């Protein structure tokens, strides 16, 4: 990656993913592999862009809770879970959102007692009690594919808007090789 791969606003240029695919030495003879790598690269680019923008906003306005939430999501995608939880707690406190604060506290308690799997289990308990979105992502991140697909199918039946990000959300990476994922993406109507 070099400076030319990014626009002035820190978003990736259009040519960046193709350039990186070529740098990895991936042959054009494998379009499925190329698409998989493009999806992952795009996810990483979005994550990096989110982190850079959030850090800039927080530097200018440290009391803007939503920026801490975005930074938390970025850290989560990078598997920097302690940082993610800290930023999530900060964002919840600044936003004054009790349900979000309860979710962040559950993640923190679970993380301290059982590492990341413990954090996810505690967070799932809270979301089930609150009946909030995001349950499928937590199950997927935990590696519980059956429950993840159960909640994804519920979201599909309810026409949940969060499904629009299913192809780029890093929390669904563990599901991408499952035939149920391919079928769900097809049912939603995304290009194959």
Backbone as a printed PyTorch tensor [residue, N CA C, xyz], in Angstrom:
tensor([[[  0.8420,  -1.1710,   0.0000],
         [  0.0000,   0.0000,   0.0000],
         [  0.8860,   1.2320,   0.0000]],

        [[  0.4760,   2.2040,  -0.7730],
         [  1.1750,   3.4740,  -0.7220],
         [  0.1530,   4.5900,  -0.7800]],

        [[  0.6220,   5.8030,  -0.6470],
         [ -0.2400,   6.9680,  -0.5800],
         [ -1.1880,   7.0680,  -1.7800]],

        [[ -0.7440,   6.6170,  -2.9460],
         [ -1.5640,   6.6870,  -4.1540],
         [ -2.8000,   5.7830,  -4.0680]],

        [[ -2.7800,   4.8250,  -3.1440],
         [ -3.9210,   3.9250,  -2.9960],
         [ -5.0770,   4.5680,  -2.2360]],

        [[ -4.8600,   5.7730,  -1.7080],
         [ -5.8830,   6.4530,  -0.9170],
         [ -6.1790,   7.8280,  -1.4800]],

        [[ -7.4420,   8.2250,  -1.3650],
         [ -7.8570,   9.5740,  -1.7180],
         [ -7.5060,  10.4950,  -0.5440]],

        [[ -7.5910,  11.8250,  -0.7250],
         [ -7.2920,  12.7480,   0.3820],
         [ -8.1510,  12.5350,   1.6180]],

        [[ -9.3780,  12.0090,   1.4550],
         [-10.2390,  11.7810,   2.6140],
         [-10.0000,  10.4270,   3.2760]],

        [[ -8.9070,   9.7570,   2.9190],
         [ -8.4840,   8.4790,   3.5100],
         [ -9.3080,   7.2840,   3.0540]],

        [[-10.1270,   7.4470,   2.0470],
         [-10.8400,   6.2910,   1.5060],
         [ -9.9860,   5.6790,   0.4090]],

        [[-10.0880,   4.3710,   0.2060],
         [ -9.2530,   3.7310,  -0.8110],
         [ -9.6430,   4.1600,  -2.2180]],

        [[ -8.6600,   4.2340,  -3.0750],
         [ -8.9420,   4.5540,  -4.4720],
         [ -9.5910,   3.3450,  -5.1330]],

        [[-10.2230,   3.5510,  -6.2830],
         [-10.8870,   2.4490,  -6.9860],
         [ -9.9040,   1.3650,  -7.4110]],

        [[ -8.6830,   1.7590,  -7.7230],
         [ -7.7130,   0.7860,  -8.2370],
         [ -7.0050,   0.0180,  -7.1210]],

        [[ -7.1590,   0.4480,  -5.8810],
         [ -6.4010,  -0.1720,  -4.7880],
         [ -6.6470,  -1.6760,  -4.6470]],

        [[ -7.9040,  -2.1740,  -4.5650],
         [ -8.0810,  -3.6230,  -4.3920],
         [ -7.4590,  -4.4410,  -5.5160]],

        [[ -7.6420,  -4.0220,  -6.7650],
         [ -7.0640,  -4.7690,  -7.8900],
         [ -5.5460,  -4.7520,  -7.8160]],

        [[ -4.9900,  -3.6270,  -7.4400],
         [ -3.5320,  -3.4910,  -7.3180],
         [ -2.9930,  -4.4560,  -6.2530]],

        [[ -3.7130,  -4.5520,  -5.1420],
         [ -3.2600,  -5.4360,  -4.0620],
         [ -3.4290,  -6.9010,  -4.4370]],

        [[ -4.4930,  -7.2210,  -5.1510],
         [ -4.6900,  -8.5970,  -5.6210],
         [ -3.5120,  -8.9950,  -6.5010]],

        [[ -3.1390,  -8.1110,  -7.4200],
         [ -1.9910,  -8.3840,  -8.2990],
         [ -0.7090,  -8.5280,  -7.4900]],

        [[ -0.5400,  -7.6990,  -6.4640],
         [  0.6610,  -7.7790,  -5.6340],
         [  0.7490,  -9.1080,  -4.8970]],

        [[ -0.4080,  -9.6880,  -4.6040],
         [ -0.4230, -10.9910,  -3.9380],
         [ -0.1120, -12.1290,  -4.9010]],

        [[ -0.0590, -11.8280,  -6.1870],
         [  0.2650, -12.8440,  -7.1760],
         [ -0.8710, -13.8000,  -7.4660]],

        [[ -2.1010, -13.3280,  -7.3000],
         [ -3.2530, -14.1840,  -7.5330],
         [ -3.5840, -14.1500,  -9.0180]],

        [[ -3.7350, -15.3140,  -9.5960],
         [ -3.9710, -15.4420, -11.0330],
         [ -5.4030, -15.0790, -11.3990]],

        [[ -5.5610, -14.4850, -12.5830],
         [ -6.8980, -14.1980, -13.0890],
         [ -7.6650, -15.4850, -13.4000]],

        [[ -6.9760, -16.6080, -13.3990],
         [ -7.6220, -17.8840, -13.7150],
         [ -8.5410, -18.3500, -12.5930]],

        [[ -8.5050, -17.6850, -11.4660],
         [ -9.3200, -18.1030, -10.3380],
         [-10.2330, -16.9620,  -9.8760]],

        [[-11.3460, -16.7040, -10.5910],
         [-12.2180, -15.5900, -10.2210],
         [-12.8470, -15.7310,  -8.8380]],

        [[-13.1490, -16.9560,  -8.4060],
         [-13.7380, -17.1430,  -7.0840],
         [-12.7480, -16.7270,  -6.0110]],

        [[-11.5090, -17.1450,  -6.1600],
         [-10.4710, -16.7780,  -5.2090],
         [-10.2520, -15.2720,  -5.2240]],

        [[-10.2470, -14.6850,  -6.3930],
         [-10.0610, -13.2400,  -6.5060],
         [-11.2060, -12.5130,  -5.8140]],

        [[-12.4580, -12.9400,  -6.0320],
         [-13.5910, -12.3030,  -5.3800],
         [-13.5000, -12.4110,  -3.8660]],

        [[-13.0770, -13.5820,  -3.3740],
         [-12.9210, -13.7700,  -1.9360],
         [-11.8770, -12.8170,  -1.3830]],

        [[-10.7450, -12.7150,  -2.0590],
         [ -9.6990, -11.8000,  -1.5950],
         [-10.1390, -10.3500,  -1.7120]],

        [[-10.8580, -10.0040,  -2.7620],
         [-11.3460,  -8.6350,  -2.9170],
         [-12.2700,  -8.2830,  -1.7680]],

        [[-13.1860,  -9.1930,  -1.4220],
         [-14.1060,  -8.9440,  -0.3120],
         [-13.3420,  -8.6930,   0.9760]],

        [[-12.3430,  -9.5280,   1.2350],
         [-11.5590,  -9.3600,   2.4650],
         [-10.7710,  -8.0620,   2.4430]],

        [[-10.1590,  -7.7390,   1.3100],
         [ -9.4130,  -6.4910,   1.2070],
         [-10.3170,  -5.2860,   1.3800]],

        [[-11.4720,  -5.3320,   0.7690],
         [-12.4060,  -4.2170,   0.9040],
         [-12.8270,  -4.0680,   2.3590]],

        [[-13.0920,  -5.1800,   3.0320],
         [-13.4420,  -5.1340,   4.4480],
         [-12.3120,  -4.5080,   5.2590]],

        [[-11.0810,  -4.9110,   4.9790],
         [ -9.9330,  -4.3480,   5.7000],
         [ -9.7690,  -2.8630,   5.3990]],

        [[-10.0040,  -2.4700,   4.1620],
         [ -9.9030,  -1.0560,   3.8000],
         [-10.9650,  -0.2310,   4.5120]],

        [[-12.1800,  -0.7420,   4.5360],
         [-13.2610,  -0.0420,   5.2260],
         [-12.9170,   0.0920,   6.7070]],

        [[-12.3940,  -0.9700,   7.2980],
         [-12.0310,  -0.9620,   8.7020],
         [-10.9300,   0.0650,   8.9800]],

        [[ -9.8980,   0.0780,   8.1530],
         [ -8.8010,   1.0270,   8.3270],
         [ -9.3070,   2.4580,   8.1590]],

        [[-10.1250,   2.6860,   7.1520],
         [-10.6800,   4.0180,   6.9210],
         [-11.5130,   4.4650,   8.1130]],

        [[-12.3350,   3.5550,   8.6440],
         [-13.1580,   3.8650,   9.8170],
         [-12.2820,   4.2370,  11.0100]],

        [[-11.2060,   3.4860,  11.2090],
         [-10.3290,   3.7620,  12.3490],
         [ -9.6600,   5.1300,  12.2020]],

        [[ -9.1510,   5.4260,  11.0040],
         [ -8.4790,   6.7030,  10.7830],
         [ -9.4330,   7.8830,  10.9600]],

        [[-10.6200,   7.7580,  10.3950],
         [-11.6000,   8.8380,  10.5290],
         [-12.0400,   9.0180,  11.9720]],

        [[-12.2940,   7.9200,  12.6680],
         [-12.7270,   7.9960,  14.0630],
         [-11.6640,   8.6480,  14.9250]],

        [[-10.4140,   8.2520,  14.7230],
         [ -9.3170,   8.8300,  15.5090],
         [ -9.2200,  10.3360,  15.2630]],

        [[ -9.4230,  10.7360,  14.0100],
         [ -9.3830,  12.1660,  13.6840],
         [-10.5200,  12.9250,  14.3740]],

        [[-11.7160,  12.3510,  14.3390],
         [-12.8680,  13.0050,  14.9690],
         [-12.6740,  13.0740,  16.4760]],

        [[-12.1910,  12.0020,  17.0800],
         [-11.9710,  11.9840,  18.5320],
         [-10.9020,  13.0050,  18.9190]],

        [[ -9.8740,  13.1520,  18.1030],
         [ -8.8430,  14.1530,  18.3890],
         [ -9.4430,  15.5580,  18.3960]],

        [[-10.3840,  15.8020,  17.4950],
         [-11.0360,  17.1180,  17.4210],
         [-12.1190,  17.2910,  18.4730]],

        [[-12.8110,  16.2090,  18.8080],
         [-13.9310,  16.2830,  19.7450],
         [-14.0040,  14.9960,  20.5610]],

        [[-13.2360,  14.9070,  21.6400],
         [-13.1770,  13.6530,  22.4130],
         [-14.4840,  13.2640,  23.1020]],

        [[-15.4650,  14.1580,  23.1440],
         [-16.7310,  13.8310,  23.8020],
         [-17.8040,  13.3730,  22.8200]],

        [[-17.4460,  13.1710,  21.5590],
         [-18.4070,  12.7010,  20.5540],
         [-18.4760,  11.1750,  20.6450]],

        [[-19.5120,  10.6740,  21.3060],
         [-19.6470,   9.2530,  21.6070],
         [-19.6750,   8.3530,  20.3890]],

        [[-20.3290,   8.7870,  19.3310],
         [-20.4630,   7.9430,  18.1360],
         [-19.1000,   7.6420,  17.5130]],

        [[-18.1740,   8.5710,  17.5930],
         [-16.8250,   8.3280,  17.0590],
         [-16.1330,   7.2190,  17.8460]],

        [[-16.3650,   7.1760,  19.1470],
         [-15.7970,   6.0940,  19.9680],
         [-16.4200,   4.7550,  19.5810]],

        [[-17.7170,   4.7630,  19.2590],
         [-18.3890,   3.5430,  18.7990],
         [-17.7540,   3.0320,  17.5080]],

        [[-17.5230,   3.9440,  16.5750],
         [-16.9090,   3.5560,  15.2920],
         [-15.4920,   3.0220,  15.5060]],

        [[-14.7440,   3.6700,  16.3890],
         [-13.3920,   3.1990,  16.6800],
         [-13.4370,   1.8220,  17.3330]],

        [[-14.4270,   1.6020,  18.1840],
         [-14.6110,   0.2980,  18.8150],
         [-14.8280,  -0.7910,  17.7660]],

        [[-15.6810,  -0.5080,  16.8030],
         [-15.9610,  -1.4710,  15.7320],
         [-14.6880,  -1.7890,  14.9460]],

        [[-13.8980,  -0.7780,  14.7110],
         [-12.6490,  -0.9800,  13.9770],
         [-11.6960,  -1.8810,  14.7740]],

        [[-11.5490,  -1.5990,  16.0590],
         [-10.6880,  -2.4440,  16.8980],
         [-11.2030,  -3.8860,  16.9450]],

        [[-12.5110,  -4.0390,  16.9880],
         [-13.1080,  -5.3810,  16.9990],
         [-12.6900,  -6.1260,  15.7390]],

        [[-12.7770,  -5.4650,  14.6040],
         [-12.3910,  -6.0790,  13.3390],
         [-10.9170,  -6.4490,  13.2700]],

        [[-10.1020,  -5.7580,  14.0510],
         [ -8.6670,  -6.0460,  14.1040],
         [ -8.3240,  -7.0320,  15.2230]],

        [[ -9.3410,  -7.5320,  15.8990],
         [ -9.1930,  -8.4810,  17.0160],
         [ -8.4420,  -7.8560,  18.1970]],

        [[ -8.5660,  -6.5580,  18.3530],
         [ -7.9970,  -5.8410,  19.5050],
         [ -9.1460,  -5.6210,  20.4920]],

        [[ -9.5380,  -6.7110,  21.1380],
         [-10.7840,  -6.7360,  21.8850],
         [-10.7850,  -5.8410,  23.1210]],

        [[ -9.6960,  -5.7760,  23.8600],
         [ -9.6570,  -4.9080,  25.0420],
         [ -9.8560,  -3.4500,  24.6340]],

        [[ -9.2140,  -3.0370,  23.5370],
         [ -9.3880,  -1.6680,  23.0320],
         [-10.8290,  -1.4530,  22.5660]],

        [[-11.3840,  -2.4580,  21.8830],
         [-12.7640,  -2.3490,  21.3810],
         [-13.7370,  -2.1420,  22.5380]],

        [[-13.5770,  -2.9290,  23.5900],
         [-14.4780,  -2.8260,  24.7370],
         [-14.3300,  -1.4670,  25.4150]],

        [[-13.0920,  -1.0090,  25.5690],
         [-12.8490,   0.3030,  26.1970],
         [-13.5460,   1.4200,  25.4130]],

        [[-13.3730,   1.4260,  24.0960],
         [-13.9950,   2.4650,  23.2690],
         [-15.5180,   2.3520,  23.2850]],

        [[-16.0190,   1.1140,  23.3330],
         [-17.4600,   0.9050,  23.3920],
         [-18.0260,   1.4600,  24.7030]],

        [[-17.3490,   1.1820,  25.8070],
         [-17.7960,   1.7050,  27.1000],
         [-17.7510,   3.2330,  27.1200]],

        [[-16.6830,   3.7920,  26.5460],
         [-16.5620,   5.2520,  26.4750],
         [-17.7000,   5.8410,  25.6420]],

        [[-17.9640,   5.2420,  24.4780],
         [-19.0420,   5.7300,  23.6170],
         [-20.3970,   5.6480,  24.2930]],

        [[-20.6620,   4.5290,  24.9640],
         [-21.9520,   4.3510,  25.6400],
         [-22.1350,   5.3850,  26.7370]],

        [[-21.0680,   5.6360,  27.4840],
         [-21.1320,   6.6240,  28.5670],
         [-21.3930,   8.0230,  27.9960]],

        [[-20.6560,   8.3760,  26.9540],
         [-20.8130,   9.7090,  26.3550],
         [-22.1840,   9.8850,  25.7120]],

        [[-22.7450,   8.8120,  25.1530],
         [-24.0540,   8.8870,  24.5130],
         [-25.2020,   8.8020,  25.5200]],

        [[-24.9010,   8.3240,  26.7240],
         [-25.9460,   8.1710,  27.7280],
         [-26.9420,   7.0760,  27.3900]],

        [[-26.4730,   6.0430,  26.6900],
         [-27.3320,   4.9490,  26.2300],
         [-27.1990,   3.7740,  27.1930]],

        [[-28.2240,   3.5740,  28.0370],
         [-28.1530,   2.5290,  29.0630],
         [-28.0580,   1.1260,  28.4630]],

        [[-28.8390,   0.8450,  27.4230],
         [-28.7840,  -0.4920,  26.8220],
         [-27.4090,  -0.7680,  26.2180]],

        [[-26.8510,   0.2220,  25.5730],
         [-25.5200,   0.0640,  24.9830],
         [-24.4620,  -0.0710,  26.0800]],

        [[-24.6440,   0.6740,  27.1640],
         [-23.7190,   0.5770,  28.3030],
         [-23.8000,  -0.8150,  28.9330]],

        [[-25.0120,  -1.3640,  29.0340],
         [-25.1790,  -2.7220,  29.5690],
         [-24.4950,  -3.7490,  28.6660]],

        [[-24.6260,  -3.5570,  27.3630],
         [-23.9770,  -4.4470,  26.3990],
         [-22.4560,  -4.3810,  26.5580]],

        [[-21.9180,  -3.1710,  26.6350],
         [-20.4670,  -2.9910,  26.7820],
         [-19.9760,  -3.5700,  28.1120]],

        [[-20.7460,  -3.3700,  29.1610],
         [-20.3670,  -3.9140,  30.4780],
         [-20.3800,  -5.4430,  30.4550]],

        [[-21.3580,  -6.0230,  29.7620],
         [-21.4160,  -7.4860,  29.6460],
         [-20.2140,  -8.0110,  28.8700]],

        [[-19.8570,  -7.3340,  27.7830],
         [-18.6570,  -7.7280,  27.0340],
         [-17.4290,  -7.6750,  27.9350]],

        [[-17.3080,  -6.5960,  28.6900],
         [-16.1430,  -6.4210,  29.5690],
         [-16.0910,  -7.5180,  30.6400]],

        [[-17.2150,  -7.7690,  31.2870],
         [-17.2550,  -8.8020,  32.3340],
         [-16.9270, -10.1750,  31.7560]],

        [[-17.5240, -10.4860,  30.6220],
         [-17.2570, -11.7710,  29.9800],
         [-15.8110, -11.9010,  29.5370]],

        [[-15.2460, -10.8090,  29.0230],
         [-13.8560, -10.8140,  28.5610],
         [-12.8970, -11.0560,  29.7220]],

        [[-13.1880, -10.4310,  30.8550],
         [-12.3190, -10.5890,  32.0310],
         [-12.3800, -12.0050,  32.6070]],

        [[-13.5430, -12.6340,  32.5000],
         [-13.6730, -13.9670,  33.0950],
         [-13.4100, -15.1040,  32.1180]],

        [[-13.6520, -14.8750,  30.8180],
         [-13.5220, -15.9900,  29.8800],
         [-12.9340, -15.6290,  28.5350]],

        [[-12.1810, -14.5140,  28.4750],
         [-11.5970, -14.1170,  27.2030],
         [-12.6690, -13.7010,  26.2100]],

        [[-12.3220, -13.6860,  24.9330],
         [-13.2670, -13.2270,  23.9230],
         [-14.5000, -14.1290,  23.8110]],

        [[-14.3690, -15.4610,  23.8520],
         [-15.5900, -16.2880,  23.8270],
         [-16.5270, -15.9670,  24.9960]],

        [[-15.9620, -15.7410,  26.1760],
         [-16.7830, -15.3710,  27.3330],
         [-17.4880, -14.0420,  27.1260]],

        [[-16.7790, -13.0930,  26.5090],
         [-17.3700, -11.7860,  26.2130],
         [-18.5560, -11.9340,  25.2660]],

        [[-18.3690, -12.7380,  24.2270],
         [-19.4490, -12.9270,  23.2540],
         [-20.6630, -13.5940,  23.8860]],

        [[-20.4300, -14.5880,  24.7380],
         [-21.5570, -15.2710,  25.3940],
         [-22.3560, -14.3090,  26.2790]],

        [[-21.6400, -13.4930,  27.0520],
         [-22.3160, -12.5090,  27.9140],
         [-23.0830, -11.4890,  27.0710]],

        [[-22.4810, -11.0480,  25.9800],
         [-23.1310, -10.0670,  25.1120],
         [-24.3890, -10.6590,  24.4690]],

        [[-24.3210, -11.9340,  24.0880],
         [-25.4970, -12.5940,  23.5140],
         [-26.6300, -12.6290,  24.5320]],

        [[-26.3050, -12.9200,  25.7920],
         [-27.3330, -12.9290,  26.8450],
         [-28.0360, -11.5800,  26.9260]],

        [[-27.2440, -10.5090,  26.8940],
         [-27.8130,  -9.1560,  26.9790],
         [-28.6860,  -8.8660,  25.7560]],

        [[-28.1860,  -9.1760,  24.5680],
         [-28.9570,  -8.8880,  23.3570],
         [-30.2380,  -9.7110,  23.2850]],

        [[-30.1800, -10.9520,  23.7450],
         [-31.3960, -11.7670,  23.7630],
         [-32.4380, -11.1450,  24.6950]],

        [[-31.9730, -10.6450,  25.8310],
         [-32.8880, -10.0050,  26.7760],
         [-33.4430,  -8.7010,  26.1990]],

        [[-32.6240,  -7.9720,  25.4470],
         [-33.0400,  -6.6930,  24.8600],
         [-33.7350,  -6.8800,  23.5130]],

        [[-33.5920,  -8.0690,  22.9070],
         [-34.0890,  -8.3900,  21.5560],
         [-33.5780,  -7.3490,  20.5570]],

        [[-32.2500,  -7.2140,  20.5450],
         [-31.6110,  -6.2310,  19.6690],
         [-30.9470,  -6.9130,  18.4900]],

        [[-30.6570,  -6.0990,  17.4680],
         [-29.9080,  -6.5760,  16.3080],
         [-28.4870,  -6.9430,  16.7210]],

        [[-27.8410,  -7.7210,  15.8970],
         [-26.4390,  -8.0480,  16.1350],
         [-26.2120,  -9.4270,  16.7220]],

        [[-27.2660, -10.1370,  17.0360],
         [-27.1200, -11.4510,  17.6540],
         [-26.4420, -12.4200,  16.6840]],

        [[-26.8210, -12.3670,  15.4130],
         [-26.2160, -13.2620,  14.4120],
         [-24.7110, -13.0370,  14.3170]],

        [[-24.2920, -11.7650,  14.3350],
         [-22.8550, -11.4760,  14.2540],
         [-22.0980, -12.0550,  15.4410]],

        [[-22.6670, -11.9420,  16.6240],
         [-21.9850, -12.4560,  17.8120],
         [-21.8720, -13.9740,  17.7570]],

        [[-22.9530, -14.6390,  17.3530],
         [-22.8800, -16.1010,  17.2190],
         [-21.8470, -16.4960,  16.1630]],

        [[-21.8000, -15.7630,  15.0570],
         [-20.8160, -16.0680,  14.0050],
         [-19.4030, -15.8800,  14.5190]],

        [[-19.1710, -14.7800,  15.2400],
         [-17.8370, -14.5080,  15.7880],
         [-17.4470, -15.5610,  16.8150]],

        [[-18.4300, -16.1040,  17.5160],
         [-18.1950, -17.1600,  18.5030],
         [-17.9200, -18.5070,  17.8400]],

        [[-18.3070, -18.6340,  16.5490],
         [-18.1110, -19.8860,  15.8280],
         [-19.3250, -20.8020,  15.8860]],

        [[-20.4300, -20.3040,  16.4120],
         [-21.6630, -21.0830,  16.5120],
         [-22.5010, -20.8150,  15.2570]],

        [[-22.1750, -21.5460,  14.1960],
         [-22.7830, -21.2970,  12.8910],
         [-24.2870, -21.5570,  12.8840]],

        [[-24.7250, -22.6040,  13.5600],
         [-26.1530, -22.9340,  13.5310],
         [-27.0030, -21.8040,  14.1050]],

        [[-26.5980, -21.2780,  15.2690],
         [-27.3450, -20.1620,  15.8470],
         [-27.2040, -18.9000,  14.9990]],

        [[-26.0250, -18.6900,  14.4240],
         [-25.8290, -17.5190,  13.5630],
         [-26.7970, -17.5640,  12.3890]],

        [[-26.9030, -18.7210,  11.7340],
         [-27.8090, -18.8280,  10.5930],
         [-29.2740, -18.7580,  11.0260]],

        [[-29.5740, -19.2570,  12.1990],
         [-30.9410, -19.1390,  12.7190],
         [-31.3330, -17.6590,  12.8090]],

        [[-30.4360, -16.8290,  13.3700],
         [-30.7230, -15.4000,  13.5100],
         [-30.6440, -14.6690,  12.1750]],

        [[-29.7570, -15.0930,  11.2860],
         [-29.7020, -14.4860,   9.9510],
         [-30.9930, -14.7500,   9.1850]],

        [[-31.5150, -15.9590,   9.2970],
         [-32.7780, -16.2830,   8.6280],
         [-33.9400, -15.4890,   9.2230]],

        [[-33.9160, -15.2830,  10.5390],
         [-34.9250, -14.4360,  11.1720],
         [-34.8270, -13.0120,  10.6230]],

        [[-33.6040, -12.5200,  10.5220],
         [-33.3900, -11.1690,   9.9760],
         [-33.8830, -11.0850,   8.5300]],

        [[-33.6420, -12.1230,   7.7680],
         [-34.1000, -12.1490,   6.3790],
         [-35.6330, -12.1070,   6.3170]],

        [[-36.2740, -12.9260,   7.1490],
         [-37.7390, -12.9650,   7.1620],
         [-38.3360, -11.6290,   7.6010]],

        [[-37.6070, -10.9070,   8.4650],
         [-38.0850,  -9.6110,   8.9660],
         [-37.6140,  -8.4420,   8.1000]],

        [[-36.9360,  -8.7640,   6.9850],
         [-36.4210,  -7.7320,   6.0770],
         [-35.5270,  -6.7350,   6.8160]],

        [[-34.6630,  -7.2570,   7.6730],
         [-33.7810,  -6.4290,   8.4830],
         [-32.7280,  -5.7490,   7.6140]],

        [[-32.5930,  -4.4390,   7.7800],
         [-31.6850,  -3.6490,   6.9510],
         [-30.2160,  -4.0190,   7.1800]],

        [[-29.8610,  -4.5510,   8.3370],
         [-28.4550,  -4.8620,   8.5990],
         [-27.9070,  -5.9240,   7.6470]],

        [[-28.7820,  -6.6910,   7.0220],
         [-28.3270,  -7.7110,   6.0810],
         [-27.6310,  -7.1130,   4.8590]],

        [[-27.8010,  -5.8320,   4.6400],
         [-27.1450,  -5.1910,   3.4930],
         [-25.6210,  -5.2430,   3.6220]],

        [[-25.1120,  -5.4120,   4.8210],
         [-23.6710,  -5.4720,   5.0280],
         [-23.1120,  -6.8730,   5.1830]],

        [[-23.9060,  -7.8790,   4.9200],
         [-23.4870,  -9.2630,   5.1760],
         [-22.2360,  -9.6660,   4.3860]],

        [[-22.0620,  -9.1210,   3.2030],
         [-20.9110,  -9.5210,   2.3760],
         [-19.6100,  -8.8620,   2.8110]],

        [[-19.6800,  -7.7790,   3.5780],
         [-18.4490,  -7.0890,   3.9750],
         [-18.2200,  -7.0510,   5.4760]],

        [[-19.1790,  -7.4770,   6.2830],
         [-19.0230,  -7.4520,   7.7320],
         [-18.0390,  -8.5370,   8.1590]],

        [[-16.9480,  -8.1220,   8.7910],
         [-15.9020,  -9.0680,   9.2030],
         [-16.4110, -10.1300,  10.1560]],

        [[-17.4760,  -9.8460,  10.8730],
         [-17.9800, -10.8260,  11.8350],
         [-18.5950, -12.0470,  11.1540]],

        [[-18.8800, -11.9580,   9.8660],
         [-19.4280, -13.0950,   9.1430],
         [-18.3660, -13.8860,   8.4020]],

        [[-17.0910, -13.5500,   8.5820],
         [-16.0170, -14.2630,   7.8780],
         [-16.0770, -15.7730,   8.1000]],

        [[-16.4040, -16.1980,   9.3050],
         [-16.4190, -17.6350,   9.6110],
         [-17.5540, -18.3740,   8.8980]],

        [[-18.5170, -17.6380,   8.3620],
         [-19.6670, -18.2670,   7.7090],
         [-19.5260, -18.3750,   6.2000]],

        [[-18.6020, -17.6510,   5.6220],
         [-18.5330, -17.5120,   4.1670],
         [-18.3370, -18.8410,   3.4290]],

        [[-17.6850, -19.8040,   4.0450],
         [-17.4410, -21.0910,   3.3770],
         [-18.6250, -22.0540,   3.5200]],

        [[-19.6070, -21.6770,   4.3010],
         [-20.7690, -22.5350,   4.5420],
         [-21.7780, -22.3700,   3.4010]],

        [[-22.3110, -23.4690,   2.8730],
         [-23.3070, -23.3740,   1.7880],
         [-24.5420, -22.5580,   2.1740]],

        [[-24.8680, -22.5110,   3.4660],
         [-26.0310, -21.7240,   3.9070],
         [-25.7900, -20.2290,   3.6920]],

        [[-24.5370, -19.8090,   3.7950],
         [-24.1830, -18.4090,   3.5460],
         [-24.4240, -18.0730,   2.0730]],

        [[-23.9210, -18.9230,   1.1960],
         [-24.0970, -18.7120,  -0.2420],
         [-25.5790, -18.6610,  -0.5880]],

        [[-26.3570, -19.5460,  -0.0060],
         [-27.8030, -19.5790,  -0.2610],
         [-28.4730, -18.3000,   0.2490]],

        [[-28.0920, -17.8270,   1.4270],
         [-28.6870, -16.6150,   1.9840],
         [-28.3350, -15.4000,   1.1190]],

        [[-27.0840, -15.2970,   0.6970],
         [-26.6680, -14.1910,  -0.1710],
         [-27.4690, -14.2140,  -1.4700]],

        [[-27.7170, -15.4090,  -2.0000],
         [-28.5180, -15.5570,  -3.2130],
         [-29.9610, -15.1120,  -2.9600]],

        [[-30.5490, -15.5540,  -1.8230],
         [-31.9270, -15.1770,  -1.4990],
         [-32.0850, -13.6620,  -1.3120]],

        [[-31.0820, -13.0450,  -0.7040],
         [-31.1290, -11.5950,  -0.5040],
         [-31.1050, -10.8840,  -1.8460]],

        [[-30.4120, -11.4820,  -2.8120],
         [-30.3790, -10.9060,  -4.1590],
         [-29.0670, -10.2480,  -4.5260]],

        [[-28.0090, -10.5170,  -3.7340],
         [-26.6900,  -9.9890,  -4.0840],
         [-26.1400, -10.7310,  -5.2760]],

        [[-25.3260, -10.0590,  -6.0910],
         [-24.6900, -10.7460,  -7.2130],
         [-23.7610, -11.8520,  -6.7100]],

        [[-23.6750, -12.9040,  -7.4740],
         [-22.8170, -14.0330,  -7.0890],
         [-21.4110, -13.8510,  -7.6120]]])
